[in-house]
Amino acid sequence: MLQTQELAPSTQSSESNSKPAPKPGGFEGVAATELRPWGSFTVLEEGSGYKIKRIEVKPGHRLSLQMHHHRSEHWIVVSGTAKVTCGDQEIMLCTNQSTYVPACTNHRLENSGVIPLVLIEVQNGEYLGEDDITRFQDDYARSSDR
């Protein structure tokens, strides 16, 4: 399911049927939120070699144990508590704490708390498609192709 939400009004020309002018860098000011069984994510901005997402994980839920071949990720906790598996390490992160997930590293994000976990994810890499994912374990029986 895909939802879009207008972030900010943009300047339009005097013609009533004209489209808003694109913002610098190709970012148009529209955020697309995708719902998942564990919560949701919103792409906030995307450019050459990077993507920024807002991720929300429901209490008691977790993402699949997964790996990406073409990107690394930085996670910054905005609210809630994150249980993070990265390689063979497991750590807990609270508000304003962060971690780095290298490419080709098994990882998982879990909300073991009672309030929604909100974090900002910054992806860097040569390919940032949602299909760059290998799932090793998934609570929702999804395959690697989503």
Residue pairs with C-beta under 8 A, 6 or more apart in sequence:
1 34
1 35
2 32
2 33
2 34
3 32
3 33
3 34
3 35
4 30
4 31
4 32
4 33
5 30
5 31
5 33
6 29
6 30
7 29
7 30
7 31
8 29
10 20
10 21
10 23
10 29
11 20
11 21
12 18
12 19
12 20
12 21
13 21
20 28
20 29
22 28
23 29
25 47
26 47
27 45
27 46
27 47
31 42
31 43
31 44
32 42
32 43
33 40
33 41
33 42
34 40
34 41
34 42
36 63
37 61
37 139
37 140
38 57
38 58
38 61
38 62
38 63
38 139
38 140
39 55
39 56
39 57
39 58
39 61
39 111
39 116
39 117
40 55
40 56
41 53
41 54
41 55
41 56
41 121
42 53
42 54
43 51
43 52
43 53
44 52
44 53
44 54
44 120
45 51
45 52
46 52
46 128
49 124
49 125
49 126
49 128
50 122
50 123
50 124
50 128
51 122
51 123
51 128
52 120
52 121
52 122
52 123
53 120
53 121
53 123
54 78
54 118
54 119
54 120
54 121
55 75
55 109
55 117
55 118
55 119
55 120
55 121
56 116
56 117
56 118
57 63
57 80
57 82
57 109
57 110
57 111
57 116
57 117
57 119
58 111
58 116
59 111
59 113
59 114
59 115
59 116
59 117
60 111
60 112
61 110
61 111
61 139
62 83
62 108
62 109
62 110
62 111
62 139
63 108
63 109
63 110
64 108
64 133
64 135
64 136
64 137
64 138
64 139
64 140
64 142
65 85
65 106
65 107
65 108
65 135
65 136
65 137
65 138
66 106
66 107
66 108
66 133
66 134
66 135
66 136
67 104
67 105
67 106
67 107
67 133
67 134
67 136
68 103
68 104
68 125
68 132
68 133
68 134
69 103
69 104
69 132
69 134
70 103
70 125
70 126
70 127
70 128
70 132
71 103
71 123
71 124
71 125
71 126
71 127
71 128
71 132
72 100
72 101
72 102
72 103
72 123
72 124
72 125
73 100
73 101
73 107
73 121
73 122
73 123
73 124
74 98
74 99
74 100
74 101
74 121
74 122
74 124
75 82
75 84
75 93
75 98
75 99
75 100
75 101
75 109
75 119
75 120
75 121
76 96
76 97
76 98
76 119
76 120
76 121
76 122
77 93
77 94
77 95
77 96
77 97
77 98
77 117
77 118
77 119
78 95
78 118
78 119
78 120
79 95
79 115
79 116
79 117
79 118
80 95
80 111
80 113
80 115
80 116
80 117
80 118
81 92
81 93
81 94
81 111
81 112
81 113
81 117
82 92
82 93
82 94
82 109
82 110
82 111
82 117
82 119
83 90
83 91
83 92
83 109
83 110
83 111
83 112
84 90
84 91
84 92
84 93
84 99
84 107
84 108
84 109
84 110
85 106
85 107
85 108
85 110
86 99
86 101
86 105
86 106
86 107
87 105
87 106
87 107
91 99
93 99
101 107
103 125
106 136
109 117
109 119
111 117
130 146
131 145
131 146
133 144
133 146
134 144
135 142
135 143
135 144
